[in-house]
Amino acid sequence: MRFTLIALTCLTLAPPVNAETTVNLSLGAVDSIETMTYTCDAAAPLRVQYVNAGENTLALTNIKGTPRIFVNVVSGSGARYVSGADTLSTKGTTALLENQMDETKVLCGQSSDIPQE
């Protein structure tokens, strides 16, 4: 009991640790990189960088200020990317960002007002 109390006290007094991780990943030859900006209903604009490298297709974006890496998964129509509980579905000029945990959906359309890079 005394050891448990001491351990809990030490954990409580210990400062939080912030760690940043960098991952270097070789995708091979990159076929294309395209950046799209979407205007979303009731949300900030969504800027997505699509990376196509052979069998590896990624969508890179920020969700609530956090960098996220979405990977392409099989889709019947359009494209679908998944990162954790979030799914980004695109078809034509529209994008739909869904979260499976809190069941939110944000509908977005490709923006012509924000420059594409």
N, CA, C and O atoms as CSV, one atom per row, in Angstrom:
chain,resi,resn,atom,element,x,y,z
A,1,MET,N,N,0.831,-1.192,0.000
A,1,MET,CA,C,0.000,0.000,0.000
A,1,MET,C,C,0.869,1.247,0.000
A,1,MET,O,O,0.593,2.198,-0.730
A,2,ARG,N,N,1.926,1.247,0.822
A,2,ARG,CA,C,2.793,2.414,0.904
A,2,ARG,C,C,3.499,2.657,-0.431
A,2,ARG,O,O,3.638,3.804,-0.854
A,3,PHE,N,N,3.952,1.577,-1.106
A,3,PHE,CA,C,4.626,1.709,-2.395
A,3,PHE,C,C,3.683,2.311,-3.431
A,3,PHE,O,O,4.082,3.163,-4.226
A,4,THR,N,N,2.436,1.863,-3.417
A,4,THR,CA,C,1.449,2.374,-4.363
A,4,THR,C,C,1.213,3.859,-4.140
A,4,THR,O,O,1.130,4.618,-5.105
A,5,LEU,N,N,1.105,4.286,-2.892
A,5,LEU,CA,C,0.892,5.689,-2.572
A,5,LEU,C,C,2.089,6.531,-3.006
A,5,LEU,O,O,1.906,7.624,-3.543
A,6,ILE,N,N,3.303,6.047,-2.785
A,6,ILE,CA,C,4.508,6.773,-3.205
A,6,ILE,C,C,4.557,6.865,-4.730
A,6,ILE,O,O,4.859,7.928,-5.272
A,7,ALA,N,N,4.266,5.771,-5.426
A,7,ALA,CA,C,4.290,5.766,-6.885
A,7,ALA,C,C,3.257,6.735,-7.445
A,7,ALA,O,O,3.554,7.474,-8.384
A,8,LEU,N,N,2.052,6.745,-6.887
A,8,LEU,CA,C,1.018,7.661,-7.346
A,8,LEU,C,C,1.407,9.112,-7.094
A,8,LEU,O,O,1.135,9.980,-7.924
A,9,THR,N,N,2.039,9.382,-5.960
A,9,THR,CA,C,2.494,10.732,-5.648
A,9,THR,C,C,3.553,11.180,-6.649
A,9,THR,O,O,3.511,12.318,-7.116
A,10,CYS,N,N,4.499,10.308,-6.986
A,10,CYS,CA,C,5.549,10.641,-7.954
A,10,CYS,C,C,4.965,10.903,-9.332
A,10,CYS,O,O,5.380,11.836,-10.019
A,11,LEU,N,N,4.010,10.088,-9.733
A,11,LEU,CA,C,3.382,10.278,-11.044
A,11,LEU,C,C,2.590,11.582,-11.097
A,11,LEU,O,O,2.558,12.252,-12.129
A,12,THR,N,N,1.961,11.934,-10.000
A,12,THR,CA,C,1.180,13.156,-9.940
A,12,THR,C,C,2.077,14.386,-10.009
A,12,THR,O,O,1.719,15.377,-10.646
A,13,LEU,N,N,3.227,14.335,-9.367
A,13,LEU,CA,C,4.131,15.472,-9.330
A,13,LEU,C,C,5.039,15.568,-10.548
A,13,LEU,O,O,5.648,16.614,-10.777
A,14,ALA,N,N,5.142,14.504,-11.330
A,14,ALA,CA,C,6.020,14.508,-12.494
A,14,ALA,C,C,5.450,15.436,-13.564
A,14,ALA,O,O,4.247,15.425,-13.823
A,15,PRO,N,N,6.322,16.245,-14.191
A,15,PRO,CA,C,5.830,17.141,-15.237
A,15,PRO,C,C,5.428,16.355,-16.477
A,15,PRO,O,O,5.972,15.282,-16.736
A,16,PRO,N,N,4.466,16.888,-17.253
A,16,PRO,CA,C,4.063,16.189,-18.480
A,16,PRO,C,C,5.213,16.193,-19.487
A,16,PRO,O,O,6.017,17.123,-19.523
A,17,VAL,N,N,5.276,15.157,-20.287
A,17,VAL,CA,C,6.319,15.025,-21.286
A,17,VAL,C,C,5.714,15.270,-22.663
A,17,VAL,O,O,4.743,14.622,-23.051
A,18,ASN,N,N,6.290,16.196,-23.383
A,18,ASN,CA,C,5.863,16.455,-24.755
A,18,ASN,C,C,6.891,15.851,-25.686
A,18,ASN,O,O,8.079,16.163,-25.597
A,19,ALA,N,N,6.442,14.994,-26.574
A,19,ALA,CA,C,7.351,14.353,-27.518
A,19,ALA,C,C,6.877,14.624,-28.926
A,19,ALA,O,O,5.678,14.627,-29.205
A,20,GLU,N,N,7.827,14.851,-29.808
A,20,GLU,CA,C,7.496,15.032,-31.218
A,20,GLU,C,C,8.196,13.937,-31.991
A,20,GLU,O,O,9.378,13.667,-31.779
A,21,THR,N,N,7.462,13.315,-32.881
A,21,THR,CA,C,8.012,12.202,-33.644
A,21,THR,C,C,8.090,12.572,-35.107
A,21,THR,O,O,7.163,13.156,-35.668
A,22,THR,N,N,9.202,12.229,-35.712
A,22,THR,CA,C,9.380,12.403,-37.138
A,22,THR,C,C,9.556,11.030,-37.750
A,22,THR,O,O,10.341,10.216,-37.262
A,23,VAL,N,N,8.824,10.775,-38.820
A,23,VAL,CA,C,8.908,9.486,-39.490
A,23,VAL,C,C,9.399,9.725,-40.910
A,23,VAL,O,O,8.790,10.485,-41.663
A,24,ASN,N,N,10.490,9.082,-41.272
A,24,ASN,CA,C,10.979,9.121,-42.642
A,24,ASN,C,C,10.521,7.844,-43.326
A,24,ASN,O,O,10.872,6.740,-42.910
A,25,LEU,N,N,9.738,8.008,-44.372
A,25,LEU,CA,C,9.143,6.877,-45.054
A,25,LEU,C,C,9.423,6.987,-46.539
A,25,LEU,O,O,9.065,7.983,-47.167
A,26,SER,N,N,10.054,5.984,-47.101
A,26,SER,CA,C,10.330,5.979,-48.523
A,26,SER,C,C,9.150,5.346,-49.257
A,26,SER,O,O,8.849,4.167,-49.067
A,27,LEU,N,N,8.490,6.134,-50.090
A,27,LEU,CA,C,7.344,5.646,-50.848
A,27,LEU,C,C,7.745,5.179,-52.242
A,27,LEU,O,O,6.916,4.664,-52.991
A,28,GLY,N,N,9.000,5.357,-52.581
A,28,GLY,CA,C,9.427,5.056,-53.936
A,28,GLY,C,C,9.188,6.268,-54.813
A,28,GLY,O,O,9.087,7.389,-54.314
A,29,ALA,N,N,9.097,6.054,-56.103
A,29,ALA,CA,C,8.883,7.160,-57.034
A,29,ALA,C,C,7.496,7.756,-56.830
A,29,ALA,O,O,6.495,7.039,-56.830
A,30,VAL,N,N,7.447,9.062,-56.659
A,30,VAL,CA,C,6.177,9.755,-56.473
A,30,VAL,C,C,5.611,10.114,-57.839
A,30,VAL,O,O,6.247,10.821,-58.621
A,31,ASP,N,N,4.410,9.620,-58.117
A,31,ASP,CA,C,3.750,9.893,-59.393
A,31,ASP,C,C,3.206,11.316,-59.447
A,31,ASP,O,O,3.338,12.005,-60.458
A,32,SER,N,N,2.586,11.752,-58.335
A,32,SER,CA,C,2.037,13.109,-58.308
A,32,SER,C,C,1.779,13.557,-56.876
A,32,SER,O,O,1.536,12.749,-55.980
A,33,ILE,N,N,1.840,14.875,-56.694
A,33,ILE,CA,C,1.451,15.516,-55.438
A,33,ILE,C,C,0.530,16.665,-55.832
A,33,ILE,O,O,0.899,17.523,-56.634
A,34,GLU,N,N,-0.666,16.672,-55.264
A,34,GLU,CA,C,-1.656,17.693,-55.604
A,34,GLU,C,C,-2.251,18.249,-54.315
A,34,GLU,O,O,-2.596,17.492,-53.408
A,35,THR,N,N,-2.369,19.564,-54.236
A,35,THR,CA,C,-2.967,20.200,-53.069
A,35,THR,C,C,-4.325,20.768,-53.448
A,35,THR,O,O,-4.455,21.485,-54.441
A,36,MET,N,N,-5.325,20.445,-52.657
A,36,MET,CA,C,-6.692,20.941,-52.883
A,36,MET,C,C,-7.152,21.659,-51.619
A,36,MET,O,O,-6.845,21.238,-50.504
A,37,THR,N,N,-7.882,22.731,-51.806
A,37,THR,CA,C,-8.491,23.441,-50.689
A,37,THR,C,C,-9.999,23.374,-50.862
A,37,THR,O,O,-10.536,23.670,-51.930
A,38,TYR,N,N,-10.667,22.979,-49.790
A,38,TYR,CA,C,-12.125,22.833,-49.804
A,38,TYR,C,C,-12.740,23.840,-48.845
A,38,TYR,O,O,-12.181,24.109,-47.782
A,39,THR,N,N,-13.889,24.399,-49.217
A,39,THR,CA,C,-14.683,25.229,-48.338
A,39,THR,C,C,-15.728,24.320,-47.713
A,39,THR,O,O,-16.446,23.607,-48.414
A,40,CYS,N,N,-15.806,24.353,-46.382
A,40,CYS,CA,C,-16.673,23.403,-45.669
A,40,CYS,C,C,-17.828,24.107,-44.973
A,40,CYS,O,O,-17.701,25.247,-44.528
A,41,ASP,N,N,-18.963,23.406,-44.885
A,41,ASP,CA,C,-20.100,23.953,-44.171
A,41,ASP,C,C,-19.804,23.957,-42.664
A,41,ASP,O,O,-19.418,22.934,-42.099
A,42,ALA,N,N,-19.985,25.097,-42.034
A,42,ALA,CA,C,-19.829,25.250,-40.580
A,42,ALA,C,C,-18.458,24.807,-40.069
A,42,ALA,O,O,-18.350,24.345,-38.933
A,43,ALA,N,N,-17.421,24.936,-40.876
A,43,ALA,CA,C,-16.081,24.565,-40.434
A,43,ALA,C,C,-15.056,25.381,-41.201
A,43,ALA,O,O,-15.360,25.995,-42.224
A,44,ALA,N,N,-13.834,25.373,-40.683
A,44,ALA,CA,C,-12.738,26.072,-41.362
A,44,ALA,C,C,-12.446,25.385,-42.696
A,44,ALA,O,O,-12.780,24.214,-42.876
A,45,PRO,N,N,-11.825,26.105,-43.630
A,45,PRO,CA,C,-11.445,25.474,-44.897
A,45,PRO,C,C,-10.566,24.247,-44.640
A,45,PRO,O,O,-9.808,24.200,-43.671
A,46,LEU,N,N,-10.681,23.277,-45.511
A,46,LEU,CA,C,-9.908,22.038,-45.398
A,46,LEU,C,C,-8.907,22.004,-46.540
A,46,LEU,O,O,-9.292,22.016,-47.709
A,47,ARG,N,N,-7.627,21.963,-46.205
A,47,ARG,CA,C,-6.558,21.913,-47.196
A,47,ARG,C,C,-5.949,20.515,-47.143
A,47,ARG,O,O,-5.478,20.074,-46.094
A,48,VAL,N,N,-5.962,19.822,-48.280
A,48,VAL,CA,C,-5.503,18.432,-48.343
A,48,VAL,C,C,-4.414,18.303,-49.398
A,48,VAL,O,O,-4.549,18.804,-50.515
A,49,GLN,N,N,-3.334,17.626,-49.029
A,49,GLN,CA,C,-2.280,17.327,-49.996
A,49,GLN,C,C,-2.369,15.843,-50.320
A,49,GLN,O,O,-2.230,14.996,-49.437
A,50,TYR,N,N,-2.603,15.534,-51.596
A,50,TYR,CA,C,-2.719,14.151,-52.037
A,50,TYR,C,C,-1.378,13.710,-52.611
A,50,TYR,O,O,-0.819,14.375,-53.483
A,51,VAL,N,N,-0.866,12.582,-52.116
A,51,VAL,CA,C,0.414,12.041,-52.573
A,51,VAL,C,C,0.140,10.681,-53.204
A,51,VAL,O,O,-0.366,9.775,-52.543
A,52,ASN,N,N,0.475,10.539,-54.483
A,52,ASN,CA,C,0.300,9.276,-55.200
A,52,ASN,C,C,1.673,8.740,-55.563
A,52,ASN,O,O,2.420,9.367,-56.313
A,53,ALA,N,N,1.999,7.568,-55.020
A,53,ALA,CA,C,3.299,6.936,-55.275
A,53,ALA,C,C,3.079,5.445,-55.486
A,53,ALA,O,O,3.190,4.658,-54.546
A,54,GLY,N,N,2.767,5.060,-56.714
A,54,GLY,CA,C,2.527,3.648,-57.011
A,54,GLY,C,C,1.350,3.109,-56.219
A,54,GLY,O,O,0.231,3.608,-56.333
A,55,GLU,N,N,1.608,2.090,-55.419
A,55,GLU,CA,C,0.558,1.468,-54.597
A,55,GLU,C,C,0.196,2.303,-53.371
A,55,GLU,O,O,-0.814,2.034,-52.720
A,56,ASN,N,N,1.006,3.311,-53.049
A,56,ASN,CA,C,0.774,4.135,-51.860
A,56,ASN,C,C,0.091,5.436,-52.253
A,56,ASN,O,O,0.640,6.238,-53.010
A,57,THR,N,N,-1.107,5.633,-51.732
A,57,THR,CA,C,-1.856,6.858,-51.972
A,57,THR,C,C,-2.259,7.425,-50.622
A,57,THR,O,O,-2.963,6.777,-49.847
A,58,LEU,N,N,-1.804,8.649,-50.349
A,58,LEU,CA,C,-2.026,9.273,-49.052
A,58,LEU,C,C,-2.726,10.610,-49.212
A,58,LEU,O,O,-2.635,11.248,-50.261
A,59,ALA,N,N,-3.422,11.027,-48.170
A,59,ALA,CA,C,-3.994,12.367,-48.077
A,59,ALA,C,C,-3.475,12.957,-46.768
A,59,ALA,O,O,-3.687,12.386,-45.699
A,60,LEU,N,N,-2.799,14.092,-46.855
A,60,LEU,CA,C,-2.208,14.741,-45.684
A,60,LEU,C,C,-2.973,16.017,-45.389
A,60,LEU,O,O,-3.185,16.835,-46.285
A,61,THR,N,N,-3.393,16.196,-44.139
A,61,THR,CA,C,-4.156,17.383,-43.758
A,61,THR,C,C,-4.042,17.607,-42.259
A,61,THR,O,O,-3.411,16.817,-41.555
A,62,ASN,N,N,-4.644,18.671,-41.774
A,62,ASN,CA,C,-4.753,18.946,-40.342
A,62,ASN,C,C,-6.207,18.809,-39.933
A,62,ASN,O,O,-7.102,19.332,-40.596
A,63,ILE,N,N,-6.436,18.105,-38.842
A,63,ILE,CA,C,-7.770,17.986,-38.265
A,63,ILE,C,C,-7.693,18.586,-36.868
A,63,ILE,O,O,-6.965,18.090,-36.008
A,64,LYS,N,N,-8.448,19.655,-36.651
A,64,LYS,CA,C,-8.442,20.373,-35.373
A,64,LYS,C,C,-7.021,20.751,-34.965
A,64,LYS,O,O,-6.657,20.641,-33.794
A,65,GLY,N,N,-6.220,21.198,-35.934
A,65,GLY,CA,C,-4.865,21.659,-35.666
A,65,GLY,C,C,-3.818,20.580,-35.526
A,65,GLY,O,O,-2.659,20.883,-35.241
A,66,THR,N,N,-4.195,19.326,-35.719
A,66,THR,CA,C,-3.258,18.214,-35.586
A,66,THR,C,C,-2.964,17.615,-36.956
A,66,THR,O,O,-3.892,17.257,-37.681
A,67,PRO,N,N,-1.673,17.497,-37.329
A,67,PRO,CA,C,-1.346,16.887,-38.616
A,67,PRO,C,C,-1.822,15.445,-38.665
A,67,PRO,O,O,-1.638,14.689,-37.711
A,68,ARG,N,N,-2.437,15.065,-39.786
A,68,ARG,CA,C,-2.968,13.707,-39.926
A,68,ARG,C,C,-2.555,13.124,-41.260
A,68,ARG,O,O,-2.477,13.835,-42.261
A,69,ILE,N,N,-2.289,11.817,-41.272
A,69,ILE,CA,C,-1.964,11.065,-42.475
A,69,ILE,C,C,-3.106,10.092,-42.729
A,69,ILE,O,O,-3.358,9.197,-41.922
A,70,PHE,N,N,-3.792,10.268,-43.847
A,70,PHE,CA,C,-4.881,9.384,-44.248
A,70,PHE,C,C,-4.361,8.451,-45.333
A,70,PHE,O,O,-3.630,8.884,-46.224
A,71,VAL,N,N,-4.728,7.182,-45.265
A,71,VAL,CA,C,-4.330,6.220,-46.296
A,71,VAL,C,C,-5.551,5.835,-47.118
A,71,VAL,O,O,-6.666,5.753,-46.603
A,72,ASN,N,N,-5.320,5.601,-48.395
A,72,ASN,CA,C,-6.388,5.249,-49.312
A,72,ASN,C,C,-6.857,3.823,-49.046
A,72,ASN,O,O,-6.043,2.922,-48.844
A,73,VAL,N,N,-8.173,3.623,-49.048
A,73,VAL,CA,C,-8.767,2.293,-48.900
A,73,VAL,C,C,-9.732,2.077,-50.061
A,73,VAL,O,O,-10.084,3.022,-50.766
A,74,VAL,N,N,-10.150,0.849,-50.252
A,74,VAL,CA,C,-11.031,0.505,-51.364
A,74,VAL,C,C,-12.339,1.290,-51.261
A,74,VAL,O,O,-12.943,1.394,-50.193
A,75,SER,N,N,-12.755,1.835,-52.396
A,75,SER,CA,C,-13.988,2.606,-52.462
A,75,SER,C,C,-14.729,2.232,-53.737
A,75,SER,O,O,-14.109,2.027,-54.781
A,76,GLY,N,N,-16.033,2.144,-53.658
A,76,GLY,CA,C,-16.834,1.796,-54.827
A,76,GLY,C,C,-16.866,2.914,-55.853
A,76,GLY,O,O,-16.917,2.655,-57.055
A,77,SER,N,N,-16.837,4.150,-55.390
A,77,SER,CA,C,-16.906,5.294,-56.287
A,77,SER,C,C,-16.167,6.448,-55.625
A,77,SER,O,O,-16.322,6.668,-54.424
A,78,GLY,N,N,-15.372,7.185,-56.381
A,78,GLY,CA,C,-14.581,8.259,-55.797
A,78,GLY,C,C,-13.382,7.676,-55.070
A,78,GLY,O,O,-12.900,6.597,-55.415
A,79,ALA,N,N,-12.905,8.389,-54.066
A,79,ALA,CA,C,-11.755,7.927,-53.272
A,79,ALA,C,C,-12.107,8.026,-51.794
A,79,ALA,O,O,-12.859,8.908,-51.378
A,80,ARG,N,N,-11.553,7.110,-51.010
A,80,ARG,CA,C,-11.793,7.113,-49.566
A,80,ARG,C,C,-10.466,6.937,-48.863
A,80,ARG,O,O,-9.671,6.069,-49.223
A,81,TYR,N,N,-10.227,7.774,-47.848
A,81,TYR,CA,C,-9.003,7.756,-47.072
A,81,TYR,C,C,-9.386,7.643,-45.598
A,81,TYR,O,O,-10.395,8.204,-45.170
A,82,VAL,N,N,-8.576,6.916,-44.821
A,82,VAL,CA,C,-8.892,6.692,-43.410
A,82,VAL,C,C,-7.686,7.023,-42.539
A,82,VAL,O,O,-6.547,6.703,-42.879
A,83,SER,N,N,-7.960,7.672,-41.407
A,83,SER,CA,C,-6.960,7.952,-40.378
A,83,SER,C,C,-7.660,7.853,-39.035
A,83,SER,O,O,-8.457,8.722,-38.680
A,84,GLY,N,N,-7.366,6.796,-38.288
A,84,GLY,CA,C,-8.034,6.597,-37.004
A,84,GLY,C,C,-9.537,6.492,-37.201
A,84,GLY,O,O,-10.006,5.698,-38.017
A,85,ALA,N,N,-10.294,7.290,-36.458
A,85,ALA,CA,C,-11.757,7.263,-36.545
A,85,ALA,C,C,-12.287,8.159,-37.658
A,85,ALA,O,O,-13.496,8.214,-37.886
A,86,ASP,N,N,-11.390,8.863,-38.354
A,86,ASP,CA,C,-11.813,9.801,-39.394
A,86,ASP,C,C,-11.728,9.176,-40.781
A,86,ASP,O,O,-10.795,8.435,-41.091
A,87,THR,N,N,-12.720,9.492,-41.608
A,87,THR,CA,C,-12.753,9.065,-43.006
A,87,THR,C,C,-12.938,10.298,-43.875
A,87,THR,O,O,-13.816,11.123,-43.623
A,88,LEU,N,N,-12.106,10.415,-44.898
A,88,LEU,CA,C,-12.219,11.480,-45.878
A,88,LEU,C,C,-12.626,10.834,-47.200
A,88,LEU,O,O,-11.870,10.054,-47.779
A,89,SER,N,N,-13.824,11.165,-47.666
A,89,SER,CA,C,-14.318,10.626,-48.936
A,89,SER,C,C,-14.372,11.764,-49.937
A,89,SER,O,O,-14.860,12.851,-49.629
A,90,THR,N,N,-13.861,11.508,-51.155
A,90,THR,CA,C,-13.892,12.538,-52.189
A,90,THR,C,C,-14.496,11.973,-53.468
A,90,THR,O,O,-14.315,10.803,-53.805
A,91,LYS,N,N,-15.211,12.835,-54.163
A,91,LYS,CA,C,-15.762,12.467,-55.466
A,91,LYS,C,C,-15.966,13.765,-56.232
A,91,LYS,O,O,-16.697,14.651,-55.789
A,92,GLY,N,N,-15.313,13.868,-57.386
A,92,GLY,CA,C,-15.404,15.100,-58.155
A,92,GLY,C,C,-14.834,16.264,-57.372
A,92,GLY,O,O,-13.673,16.237,-56.966
A,93,THR,N,N,-15.650,17.288,-57.159
A,93,THR,CA,C,-15.193,18.485,-56.444
A,93,THR,C,C,-15.670,18.539,-54.994
A,93,THR,O,O,-15.525,19.569,-54.336
A,94,THR,N,N,-16.241,17.440,-54.487
A,94,THR,CA,C,-16.726,17.430,-53.104
A,94,THR,C,C,-15.881,16.510,-52.228
A,94,THR,O,O,-15.274,15.547,-52.695
A,95,ALA,N,N,-15.867,16.846,-50.948
A,95,ALA,CA,C,-15.187,16.031,-49.941
A,95,ALA,C,C,-16.105,15.930,-48.727
A,95,ALA,O,O,-16.795,16.887,-48.377
A,96,LEU,N,N,-16.104,14.773,-48.097
A,96,LEU,CA,C,-16.895,14.546,-46.891
A,96,LEU,C,C,-15.961,14.009,-45.822
A,96,LEU,O,O,-15.338,12.962,-46.000
A,97,LEU,N,N,-15.867,14.725,-44.713
A,97,LEU,CA,C,-15.042,14.304,-43.587
A,97,LEU,C,C,-15.967,13.792,-42.492
A,97,LEU,O,O,-16.801,14.536,-41.975
A,98,GLU,N,N,-15.814,12.504,-42.137
A,98,GLU,CA,C,-16.667,11.879,-41.126
A,98,GLU,C,C,-15.818,11.343,-39.985
A,98,GLU,O,O,-14.710,10.853,-40.202
A,99,ASN,N,N,-16.349,11.440,-38.757
A,99,ASN,CA,C,-15.704,10.832,-37.606
A,99,ASN,C,C,-16.629,9.746,-37.078
A,99,ASN,O,O,-17.775,10.018,-36.719
A,100,GLN,N,N,-16.132,8.516,-37.032
A,100,GLN,CA,C,-16.941,7.368,-36.625
A,100,GLN,C,C,-17.238,7.343,-35.129
A,100,GLN,O,O,-18.221,6.737,-34.703
A,101,MET,N,N,-16.385,8.003,-34.318
A,101,MET,CA,C,-16.583,7.977,-32.869
A,101,MET,C,C,-17.684,8.950,-32.428
A,101,MET,O,O,-18.593,8.570,-31.690
A,102,ASP,N,N,-17.598,10.201,-32.882
A,102,ASP,CA,C,-18.613,11.166,-32.457
A,102,ASP,C,C,-19.693,11.385,-33.514
A,102,ASP,O,O,-20.571,12.233,-33.357
A,103,GLU,N,N,-19.612,10.601,-34.601
A,103,GLU,CA,C,-20.621,10.583,-35.659
A,103,GLU,C,C,-20.858,11.961,-36.284
A,103,GLU,O,O,-21.989,12.302,-36.631
A,104,THR,N,N,-19.782,12.754,-36.427
A,104,THR,CA,C,-19.911,14.045,-37.087
A,104,THR,C,C,-19.596,13.908,-38.564
A,104,THR,O,O,-18.831,13.036,-38.976
A,105,LYS,N,N,-20.203,14.793,-39.360
A,105,LYS,CA,C,-19.965,14.831,-40.799
A,105,LYS,C,C,-19.802,16.288,-41.212
A,105,LYS,O,O,-20.586,17.150,-40.814
A,106,VAL,N,N,-18.771,16.552,-42.016
A,106,VAL,CA,C,-18.545,17.890,-42.548
A,106,VAL,C,C,-18.470,17.768,-44.063
A,106,VAL,O,O,-17.605,17.072,-44.595
A,107,LEU,N,N,-19.377,18.445,-44.753
A,107,LEU,CA,C,-19.416,18.427,-46.214
A,107,LEU,C,C,-18.641,19.623,-46.745
A,107,LEU,O,O,-18.815,20.747,-46.274
A,108,CYS,N,N,-17.782,19.373,-47.732
A,108,CYS,CA,C,-16.924,20.414,-48.284
A,108,CYS,C,C,-16.983,20.395,-49.803
A,108,CYS,O,O,-17.218,19.355,-50.417
A,109,GLY,N,N,-16.766,21.554,-50.396
A,109,GLY,CA,C,-16.691,21.677,-51.844
A,109,GLY,C,C,-15.380,22.331,-52.228
A,109,GLY,O,O,-14.880,23.196,-51.508
A,110,GLN,N,N,-14.818,21.925,-53.359
A,110,GLN,CA,C,-13.548,22.485,-53.807
A,110,GLN,C,C,-13.681,23.991,-53.934
A,110,GLN,O,O,-14.621,24.490,-54.553
A,111,SER,N,N,-12.747,24.705,-53.354
A,111,SER,CA,C,-12.799,26.158,-53.342
A,111,SER,C,C,-12.123,26.745,-54.571
A,111,SER,O,O,-11.050,26.298,-54.977
A,112,SER,N,N,-12.751,27.735,-55.149
A,112,SER,CA,C,-12.111,28.448,-56.247
A,112,SER,C,C,-11.539,29.768,-55.759
A,112,SER,O,O,-10.799,30.432,-56.485
A,113,ASP,N,N,-11.884,30.162,-54.507
A,113,ASP,CA,C,-11.413,31.417,-53.944
A,113,ASP,C,C,-10.031,31.310,-53.320
A,113,ASP,O,O,-9.302,32.300,-53.265
A,114,ILE,N,N,-9.661,30.128,-52.851
A,114,ILE,CA,C,-8.396,29.935,-52.170
A,114,ILE,C,C,-7.422,29.328,-53.179
A,114,ILE,O,O,-7.722,28.298,-53.784
A,115,PRO,N,N,-6.255,29.959,-53.367
A,115,PRO,CA,C,-5.318,29.440,-54.384
A,115,PRO,C,C,-4.841,28.029,-54.062
A,115,PRO,O,O,-4.571,27.696,-52.908
A,116,GLN,N,N,-4.744,27.208,-55.102
A,116,GLN,CA,C,-4.230,25.839,-54.982
A,116,GLN,C,C,-2.717,25.915,-55.173
A,116,GLN,O,O,-2.230,26.632,-56.048
A,117,GLU,N,N,-1.983,25.178,-54.356
A,117,GLU,CA,C,-0.520,25.163,-54.492
A,117,GLU,C,C,-0.050,23.797,-54.832
A,117,GLU,O,O,1.151,23.579,-54.990
